């Protein structure tokens, strides 16, 4: 919470809120995140979603920071560079080939951003493209080879990003990662009465 205002990572009004799928899971999470002064609690999957999985064991607590991987990396070296120290870093992306995701995650690793975080949650990486899928690594392999090197408690398959259905996450509030149960729980509200 900066200046008593919270930023929310969630559906985009110009595209997500006009489709037939908006009522239900996405709408419920959005309204809960922006209107309810109670913490969101444990993020639960929507019907058909892969369950969150633990990539690196352990537990972590901290303020949530992050968002779109491309934008986080674009701010490196600027006054608005992300500070991940003792925070839970969430990352997602869309329309990027695996080699670019590998490069961006490697940049964060080499800059110490992954290691400084108390924990990491990797969300939806959608429309991952490659001219020849047989000649690239699987995204999960990149997560194992790059993100796991930081040794921070890490979950994959988070329910946020650019997928068909997504939760709204308040940035700057406290959350907990429980690697033994593969859960991500938001323990503070983004709304102050």
C-alpha positions, 0 to 999 in steps of 0.5 A: 500500500503506497500512500494508502492506495493499492494497485491491483493486478487483475482483469483488463477492462478493455478486453476481459470485462466485455467477454461472456466469461467475465461473470463468475470466477473473475468477477467474484475475485475482482469484486472481493479484491477491490470492495471487501476489507477482509483479506482474500485468503487462499487462492483457489483454482477455477474449474479446469485449472491446473493446481498450483505446484511447488517448484522449490520447497519452503514457506515465505511471507512478505508483501506482494510485488511484481506482475508482468515479467516483460514490464518488470524487466523493462524497468531494470536500471531505472528509478522504478526498478523493482525492489524484491527484498523480503517480498513475494514476487509474482510473475506472469507473461503473454505472447513471449517465446520460451527463449525470451522468458528464459532471458528475462528470468535469467536477467532477474536471477543475475541481478539478484532479484529472485534471490532477494525475494522471500518467495516467488509465485509464477502465474499464467504464461499464455500464448507461449510461441516458438517457430518450431516447438521441437527445438525449444525447452519446455517452460517448466524446464526454464523454471527449474533451471533458472528460478529454482537456482535462487533457492526461494520458496516457489509455486507455479501455476498461479491463477493470475496473468492473461489466461481466460480466467484469473484472480485479482491480486492486490499488490503491496499487501502481505501474503504467505507461500506454503510450499508443503501444501502448494498454497498462496494465501493473501493475508491482508486486504488491499482495501482500507475502510 
